[in-house]
Amino acid sequence: MKIGVASGKGGTGKTTVAAALALSQKGPLSFADCDVEGPNANIFLKVDMTHSENFTVPVPVLDEKLCISCGECAKACCFNAIAALGKKVLLFPELCHGCGACQNVCPRGALKESSRKTGILESGKKGNISFVRGVLDIGEAMSPPLIKEVVKRLPGEGLCIADCPPGTSCPLVAAVRDLDFVLLVAEPSPFGLNDLELTIETLRELGLPFGVIQNRLMSGDTLVEEYCRRENIKIFMNIPFSRKAAEACSRGENILEVIPELEKEFAELPGRMERCLR
């Protein structure tokens, strides 16, 4: 079963929850840190990286001797990675999605495929956890190709946990579209509810099953609970606000070290999600 842990915004405790879920399991599991622009799950998991490799994406290279400046490549590019200005063709590889459309339409074969490094893939293992993450190079704008490769590294069987990028745009979609279930971590505030609603709209468009975990819950916080009741959305868990937990997480300690009574609830989550899929 492949479980994604996501949130509509950063700072909700998504990675804290994903790491706690992994550390609560006794059997073997795979963990993918898909938040490639800020991969920090290993702060809590503390896996020693034993393998690293460059990640590259295909990009076009122009042979100016063959180019007749017809502009067909620029018309075919949906991502504005090519501009035809008079007799000059400009390439912007940092915007390229590697779809190959420009090469297909070029009448002279003036565009050839090359590769460009955009990040690295790292992996390792500690105890029962097999870990993989992507690290996007500084200044790179295109994270989905690297995210897709990280998710692809998850095995087809057994328990898999993916710490997804925050937000509701392309990086989230790239991370969750091949998963079985998504846990949404929400903070019970007006801003938290707004971001939760946006994320739920995205997951419904994708047709993915999901549930909610409320984090930093305080007495009287009912916004998210009332919304989930109206929308018939299951709340799997409530994590109380704890200053000690916040301080521990800032030191790289897992929340289970501070609130050990949560471990049993976390350990039971995969089974509860699996029953929802039946």
N, C-alpha and C positions, 0 to 999 in steps of 0.2 A: 504494500500500500504506500502510495506517495502522497505525503501530507505537506502542504505549503503553509507557512506562517507569514501573514501579511498584515499591512495596516495602511490606512489612507494617508498617513503623514509620518514623518520621522519623530522619534521621541516618545512613542507610546509604550515602549517596552517590548517591541516585537522580537528583537534578538534575544533579550532576556528570557522570554517565554520559549522561543525555539530551543535555546540551549538547555533550559530546565526540562523541557519535554524529552530531549535526547538523553540527558543525564539520569532521568528517572527510569529509563528502560534497562532491563537486565539482559535481554537478548541482543544479538548483533543487529546493527543498523547502519545506514549510510546517511551522512549529513552533507548537504550542499549549501555553501554560502553564496547565494546568487546576488547579493547586494554588492556588485562588483565595483561600484564607485566608492564604497566605504565598508569593505568586508571586515567585520569586527567580532564575528561569532567565536573566533578562536581565543579571544580574550577570556572567555568563560570555559571553553572546552580544553584549551591548552594542549593541542595536538602538535607533535613535532613533525614539521614538513620534511618529507623524505624524497619528494619528487617535484621538479619544477620544469615547465616547458613554455616556450613562447607561443602566443596565440596570434595568428595572422588572419587577415581577411583579403579576399580577392579584390583587386582594383584595376581599372584600365590604365594603360600607358599608350600615349599617342605617338604614332610614327608620322612626323610632319611631312616626310617626303611623299607619303601615300595620301595624306589628307587633302581633300578638295574643298574643305570648308562649306559643305552643303548644309550643315546644321541639323541633320537628321538625328544625330546622337543626342543633342541637347533637347530636341523635341521628345525623344523617347524616355529621357530621364525624368522620373517622377519626383526625384529628391533634390533637384537643383545642384547636382554634383558636376554638371557640365554646362558651360555657357559658350555660345557661339556669338562672337562680336565681330561682325564684318568677316574678314578673312582669317580671323584668329579664333582658335578653339582653346578654351581654358578648362582645366580639370581641377576639381576640388575633392581630393581623395578622402578627406576627413568626413565628407557628407555621403560618400558612396556606400550603398547597401549591398554591393556585390551581386546584383540581380542578372547582369550580363546583357541587358536590353540594348545598351549602346553598341556592343560588339555585334549583336544580331542584325541591327539595322544599317550598320556602316556599309555602303556600297563598295568601298575600296579595301576593306579589311585593315583600316588604319589603326584600329584599336586592338591592342593585345592585352592579355591578362597577366598581371603581376600580383605580388602579395605584399602586404604592409602589416607590420607588427602593431597591435593595438593593446596588448596586455599580456598577462601570464596566467597559466593554470598551475595551481599548487595542490598537492595531496599528501596525506599521511594517515596514520592510524594510531589510536590510543585506546587500549582496552577493547571494548565492544564496538567502538565507533570508528567507521571508515569515513574520512573527511576529504572533501574537495572544495576548492574555492577559486573564483576568478578575481584577478586584480587588474582593473583597467588602468592603462597608462595615463599619467597626468596630462590634461589638455585634450584628451579624446572625448568626442561627443557621442559616439555610437556605442552604447553598451549592449543592446539586444543580441548581436551575434555572439559575444562572449558569454552572456547569460544562457543562451540556448545551448552552447557547448557544455557549460557547467551542468545543466539539467540532463543533458545527454549522457553524462558520465555516471548518473545514478543507475544502479542495477535494475533490472526488470522485476526482480522478486525481493521479498522481505520488506522490512520497514524502512522507508526513506523519508527524511525530513529536509525541506528546502526553506531556508531563511530568505524570503523574497525581498526585492527592493520596495521601499515605501512609495506611496502615490498610486495613481490610477492610469498612468500612461504606458507607452510601449514597453519599458523595462518590466513592469509588473506583468503585462500580458505575455511577454516572452518567458517569464519564469513559471507562470501558473497553468498555461494552456494544456500541458501534458500531464498534469497532476490529477489525483483522484479526489482530493478534498482540500479545502482551504480554511484555515483557522484565522479569523480576523481579530486582531488585538485592538481594542478601543478603550480610550479613556472617557469616562462619563462626564463630559463637558459639552457645551454648545459647539465648540470647534471640533471636538472629537466626534460628536454625532454627525456633523456635516460631512466630515471626511469619511466616516463609516458608510453613510448613505451613498456617497459617490463610488466607493469601492464595491459596494453591494450591487449597484447598477451595472458596473463593469463585469462582475462575475456572473450576473444573470444574463448579460448579453452573450457571454462565453458558454453559458449552460453548465457552469461548474457548481457542485454542491459546496456549501459553506456553513460555518457556525461562528459564534462570537465568544471571545474571552474578554471580560471586563478587567482592566488593570487599574491599580491605584484607586480602588473603590472606597468612598467614604460614606458615612451615614447621611442619608437624605439624597444621595445621587441616584436619581431614577430616570434621567433622560434616555439613556441607551436602553434600559430595561423596558420602558414604556414603548419605545419605538419597536423593539424586537417583538414585543407582545402583539402590537398592531400588525406587524408584517409576518407574524408566525415564524420567526427566526429563533433557532435554539441557542440559548446561552449555555455554553459548556462549563464555564468556570468563572468564579469571581475571585480576584486577587485583591486583598485589602491594601489600602495605603499604609506604607511603613517607612518611616524615616531611616530606620536601621537597614532596611533592604536597599534603599536608595544609596546610602553610604557604602554598603557592601559592594553593590554593583559598580560604583565608581572606582573601587579598588580592584575590580576584576574578579570578585567573588560571585558565585552563583546564588540566586535567590533561595535555593533549597538549603543553603548553609545557614540562612537567617530564619527562614520560615519552613522548617523541616516537615511540618504537618501538611504542606502542599504536595509532598512527593507522591503520596498515594493517589491523589487526584490526577496529577500529571501522568503517572504510570498507567492509569486506566483510560486516558483519553483516546489512544489509538483504537482500542476495542469499542469504545462508545461511537466513534466516528464510523468504524466499519459496520456497526449495526445500523447506522443511519442510511447506509448505501444499499441495504438489502431490500 
